[in-house]
Amino acid sequence: MTDCTSIRATSRSRAAFVLLPALFLTLSLASCRKEEQAVAGVAHNAAAAEHKVQAAATERDRERAELARIPLPTKSLYINVHEPGEWANPFISVDSTYLDVRVTMADANPSPIGQGSMLRPVAARRQELQIQPGDLTDALIALPPGAWRYGRVVAIAESPLADRKKRPAIRRNVEAAIQKLNDLGVVVEEWPAR
């Protein structure tokens, strides 16, 4: 009985001695395969991110080209404008969740004085649009050249009607809008002047 038991124990240890390296080799190969898959996944993600950045740069270049049809601003035309109601270019009022864009359209049949007539007052040509912050570029591109009397410049201000508790969110939206407009080559006049 002892001989039989010792033979079984010896054959088990031999089998374990042979199977253990095979098991180790199998696990090593599986581990290497997982690492290769992880590296391939990272490379794929990097390529996708690079493609996304290139697409965004192409889109920004397209937007810049669209806005380039508007001439550069002439500061002498608006330097003495101190009231938001007198501003003739797009005026952006920023709230915590939306932007209010006020646009004064050009008079289709201007008088020699440039004030319109009783049938075409400035207030009748003024429009206000509420848009999401992400739609600002598209809204400005859609404006006709006559809405840009001073050139490629906009005025921007925090909404005076906004809740005081939301001022930090409003300020972040103002700064994001200014950054976006500057990236597009649009001059920004912040009101009140800082």
HUUR-V470804 format. One record per residue. N is the residue number from 1. RES is the residue in three letters. SS is DSSP state (helix for helix, strand for strand, loop for the rest). OMEGA is omega in radians with two decimals (* if undefined). Layout:
# HUUR-V470804
N&RES&SS&OMEGA / N&RES&SS&OMEGA
This chain:
# HUUR-V470804
1&MET&loop&3.12 / 2&THR&helix&3.11 / 3&ASP&helix&-3.13 / 4&CYS&helix&3.13 / 5&THR&helix&-3.13 / 6&SER&helix&3.09 / 7&ILE&helix&3.11 / 8&ARG&helix&-3.14 / 9&ALA&helix&3.13 / 10&THR&helix&3.14 / 11&SER&helix&3.08 / 12&ARG&helix&-3.13 / 13&SER&helix&3.07 / 14&ARG&helix&3.14 / 15&ALA&helix&3.11 / 16&ALA&helix&3.12 / 17&PHE&helix&3.13 / 18&VAL&helix&-3.08 / 19&LEU&helix&-3.11 / 20&LEU&helix&3.07 / 21&PRO&helix&3.11 / 22&ALA&helix&3.10 / 23&LEU&helix&3.11 / 24&PHE&helix&3.12 / 25&LEU&helix&3.12 / 26&THR&helix&3.13 / 27&LEU&helix&3.11 / 28&SER&helix&3.12 / 29&LEU&helix&3.12 / 30&ALA&helix&3.12 / 31&SER&helix&3.11 / 32&CYS&helix&3.14 / 33&ARG&helix&3.12 / 34&LYS&helix&3.11 / 35&GLU&helix&3.09 / 36&GLU&helix&3.12 / 37&GLN&helix&3.12 / 38&ALA&helix&3.12 / 39&VAL&helix&3.12 / 40&ALA&helix&3.10 / 41&GLY&helix&3.11 / 42&VAL&helix&3.12 / 43&ALA&helix&3.11 / 44&HIS&helix&3.12 / 45&ASN&helix&3.12 / 46&ALA&helix&3.12 / 47&ALA&helix&3.11 / 48&ALA&helix&3.12 / 49&ALA&helix&3.11 / 50&GLU&helix&3.10 / 51&HIS&helix&3.13 / 52&LYS&helix&3.11 / 53&VAL&helix&3.11 / 54&GLN&helix&3.12 / 55&ALA&helix&3.12 / 56&ALA&helix&3.12 / 57&ALA&helix&3.10 / 58&THR&helix&3.12 / 59&GLU&helix&3.12 / 60&ARG&helix&3.10 / 61&ASP&helix&3.10 / 62&ARG&helix&3.12 / 63&GLU&helix&3.10 / 64&ARG&helix&3.14 / 65&ALA&helix&3.11 / 66&GLU&helix&-3.13 / 67&LEU&helix&3.13 / 68&ALA&loop&3.09 / 69&ARG&loop&3.07 / 70&ILE&loop&-3.11 / 71&PRO&loop&3.09 / 72&LEU&loop&-3.08 / 73&PRO&loop&3.04 / 74&THR&loop&-3.03 / 75&LYS&helix&-3.13 / 76&SER&helix&3.12 / 77&LEU&helix&-3.06 / 78&TYR&helix&-3.09 / 79&ILE&loop&-3.12 / 80&ASN&loop&3.09 / 81&VAL&loop&-3.08 / 82&HIS&loop&3.14 / 83&GLU&loop&3.14 / 84&PRO&helix&3.14 / 85&GLY&helix&3.14 / 86&GLU&helix&-3.08 / 87&TRP&loop&-3.06 / 88&ALA&loop&3.10 / 89&ASN&loop&3.08 / 90&PRO&loop&3.12 / 91&PHE&strand&-3.07 / 92&ILE&strand&3.06 / 93&SER&strand&-2.98 / 94&VAL&strand&3.04 / 95&ASP&loop&-3.08 / 96&SER&loop&-3.09 / 97&THR&loop&-3.10 / 98&TYR&loop&3.05 / 99&LEU&strand&3.07 / 100&ASP&strand&-3.10 / 101&VAL&strand&3.10 / 102&ARG&strand&-3.09 / 103&VAL&strand&3.03 / 104&THR&strand&-3.12 / 105&MET&loop&3.12 / 106&ALA&loop&3.09 / 107&ASP&loop&-3.11 / 108&ALA&loop&-3.12 / 109&ASN&loop&-3.03 / 110&PRO&loop&3.05 / 111&SER&loop&3.11 / 112&PRO&loop&-3.14 / 113&ILE&loop&3.14 / 114&GLY&loop&-3.10 / 115&GLN&loop&-3.04 / 116&GLY&loop&3.12 / 117&SER&loop&3.11 / 118&MET&loop&-3.14 / 119&LEU&loop&-3.12 / 120&ARG&loop&-3.13 / 121&PRO&loop&-3.12 / 122&VAL&helix&-3.11 / 123&ALA&helix&3.14 / 124&ALA&helix&-3.14 / 125&ARG&helix&-3.12 / 126&ARG&strand&3.12 / 127&GLN&strand&3.07 / 128&GLU&strand&-3.13 / 129&LEU&strand&3.01 / 130&GLN&strand&-3.10 / 131&ILE&strand&3.03 / 132&GLN&loop&-3.14 / 133&PRO&helix&-3.14 / 134&GLY&helix&-3.11 / 135&ASP&helix&-3.07 / 136&LEU&helix&-3.10 / 137&THR&helix&-3.14 / 138&ASP&helix&3.13 / 139&ALA&helix&-3.14 / 140&LEU&helix&3.11 / 141&ILE&helix&-3.09 / 142&ALA&helix&-3.11 / 143&LEU&loop&3.09 / 144&PRO&loop&-3.14 / 145&PRO&helix&3.14 / 146&GLY&helix&3.12 / 147&ALA&helix&-3.09 / 148&TRP&loop&-3.06 / 149&ARG&loop&-3.12 / 150&TYR&loop&-3.03 / 151&GLY&loop&-3.03 / 152&ARG&loop&3.13 / 153&VAL&strand&3.06 / 154&VAL&strand&3.01 / 155&ALA&strand&-3.13 / 156&ILE&strand&3.14 / 157&ALA&strand&3.02 / 158&GLU&strand&-3.13 / 159&SER&loop&3.14 / 160&PRO&loop&-3.11 / 161&LEU&loop&-3.07 / 162&ALA&loop&3.10 / 163&ASP&loop&-3.11 / 164&ARG&helix&-3.13 / 165&LYS&helix&-3.10 / 166&LYS&helix&-3.10 / 167&ARG&helix&3.11 / 168&PRO&helix&3.11 / 169&ALA&helix&3.12 / 170&ILE&helix&-3.14 / 171&ARG&helix&3.09 / 172&ARG&helix&3.12 / 173&ASN&helix&3.10 / 174&VAL&helix&-3.11 / 175&GLU&helix&3.10 / 176&ALA&helix&3.12 / 177&ALA&helix&3.11 / 178&ILE&helix&3.13 / 179&GLN&helix&-3.14 / 180&LYS&helix&-3.13 / 181&LEU&helix&3.10 / 182&ASN&helix&3.09 / 183&ASP&helix&-3.12 / 184&LEU&loop&3.13 / 185&GLY&loop&3.10 / 186&VAL&loop&3.10 / 187&VAL&strand&-3.09 / 188&VAL&strand&3.02 / 189&GLU&strand&-3.13 / 190&GLU&strand&3.13 / 191&TRP&strand&-0.23 / 192&PRO&loop&-3.08 / 193&ALA&loop&-3.11 / 194&ARG&loop&*
